């Protein structure tokens, strides 16, 4: 069983045989890949264009565009749910460390500045790499000490972009 949160709305998702069951109801849809990161979805006789924007496997989140509208999806598996039930979540606010560029690219926007207090999951900046926008989020709580990059600047992999106190 999984808990899936889509734009702050929670769903209970299970996989039975080859089908997904959402909140106890079988999911009838037709999903076809039409490009490297794009899909065509038909559900309830309506067509949707689905584009995969970003996957954060560590944070267990996926960002997609559904008919060009951004959608944030958070996925918790049975182990995450068990740890949460036992009160043992890792979201117990680990202090954030410096943020480094995960890949070479171009800084499109920076959403924080020195002195800002951030929480885990806050959007810090947007990095364009390989024609894709990658949202870089905080992996813990902290206070921004210094921002070393600026919009429009090119960065290399592992370059420090933001320093925290």
C-alpha positions in Angstrom: 0.0 0.0 0.0 1.1 3.6 -0.7 0.0 7.0 0.4 0.1 9.4 -2.5 -0.3 13.1 -1.9 -1.2 15.2 -5.0 -1.3 18.9 -4.5 -1.9 18.4 -0.7 -4.8 15.9 -1.3 -4.1 12.4 0.0 -5.0 9.1 -1.6 -4.6 5.5 -0.5 -3.2 3.5 -3.5 -2.8 -0.2 -3.8 -1.7 -2.4 -6.7 -3.8 -5.5 -7.2 -2.7 -7.7 -10.1 -2.1 -5.4 -13.1 -4.4 -2.6 -11.8 -4.2 0.3 -9.3 -6.9 0.8 -6.7 -7.3 4.3 -5.4 -9.3 4.8 -2.2 -10.9 1.4 -2.8 -11.9 2.1 -6.4 -10.3 0.4 -9.3 -8.5 2.9 -11.6 -9.5 2.6 -15.2 -7.2 4.6 -17.5 -5.2 4.3 -20.6 -1.7 5.6 -20.3 0.7 5.7 -23.4 4.2 7.0 -23.7 4.4 9.4 -26.6 7.9 10.9 -26.0 10.9 10.6 -23.8 9.1 12.2 -20.8 5.6 12.8 -22.2 2.5 10.6 -22.0 -1.1 10.6 -23.3 -3.6 9.7 -20.6 -7.3 8.9 -21.1 -9.5 8.7 -18.0 -13.3 8.9 -17.8 -13.4 9.7 -21.5 -11.2 12.7 -21.1 -7.7 13.2 -22.7 -4.8 14.6 -20.8 -1.2 15.5 -21.7 1.2 14.4 -19.0 4.8 15.5 -18.9 7.4 14.3 -16.4 9.3 17.3 -15.2 11.4 16.1 -12.2 11.9 13.0 -10.1 13.4 13.3 -6.6 13.9 9.7 -5.5 15.5 10.7 -2.2 12.5 13.0 -1.3 10.1 10.6 -2.9 8.4 13.3 -5.0 7.6 13.6 -8.6 6.8 16.8 -10.4 4.7 16.5 -13.6 2.8 18.9 -15.8 -0.8 17.8 -16.4 -2.2 19.7 -19.4 0.7 22.2 -18.8 -0.3 22.7 -15.1 2.4 21.8 -12.6 1.4 19.0 -10.2 3.5 17.9 -7.2 3.2 14.2 -6.2 4.6 12.8 -2.9 4.7 9.0 -2.5 5.1 7.1 0.8 5.5 3.4 0.7 4.5 1.0 3.4 7.8 1.4 5.2 7.4 5.2 5.3 3.9 4.8 6.6 5.0 2.4 9.3 7.8 4.7 10.4 5.3 7.6 10.4 2.8 5.6 12.5 5.6 4.8 15.0 6.6 8.5 15.2 10.0 7.7 13.7 10.0 10.0 10.6 13.3 11.3 9.3 11.5 14.6 8.9 12.5 15.4 12.4 14.2 18.5 10.9 17.8 17.6 10.2 19.7 20.8 9.6 20.3 21.5 6.0 23.8 21.5 4.6 25.2 23.5 1.7 23.3 23.1 -1.5 25.4 22.0 -4.5 24.5 21.8 -8.2 23.5 18.2 -8.9 24.5 18.6 -12.5 25.9 21.3 -14.8 23.3 23.8 -16.0 21.9 27.3 -16.0 20.3 29.0 -13.0 16.8 30.1 -14.0 15.6 31.5 -10.7 16.6 31.7 -7.1 13.8 31.8 -4.5 15.8 32.6 -1.3 18.3 35.2 -0.1 20.6 35.6 2.9 18.8 35.6 6.2 15.8 33.5 4.9 14.7 30.7 7.2 13.8 27.6 5.2 12.1 24.3 6.0 12.6 20.9 4.5 10.9 20.8 1.1 11.0 24.5 0.4 11.9 25.4 -3.2 15.3 27.1 -3.3 16.1 27.5 -6.9 15.4 26.3 -10.5 18.3 24.8 -12.5 17.9 24.1 -16.2 19.9 21.2 -17.5 19.4 19.2 -20.7 16.4 21.3 -21.6 14.6 20.4 -18.4 13.8 22.6 -15.4 14.9 21.0 -12.1 13.5 22.4 -8.9 16.1 22.2 -6.1 14.5 21.9 -2.7 15.8 22.1 0.8 16.6 18.7 2.3 16.3 20.0 5.9 15.6 23.1 7.9 18.0 26.0 8.2 18.8 29.7 7.6 20.4 30.9 4.4 23.9 32.4 5.1 24.8 33.3 1.5 23.6 32.7 -2.0 26.6 32.1 -4.4 24.7 31.9 -7.7 22.5 34.3 -9.6 19.8 33.9 -12.2 21.3 33.5 -15.6 24.6 32.1 -14.3 26.1 28.8 -15.5 27.1 26.3 -12.9 29.1 23.1 -12.8 28.3 19.8 -11.1 29.0 20.0 -7.3 29.4 23.7 -7.4 28.2 25.2 -4.1 25.1 27.4 -4.8 23.8 28.2 -1.3 25.5 28.2 2.1 23.5 27.8 5.3 24.4 28.9 8.9 
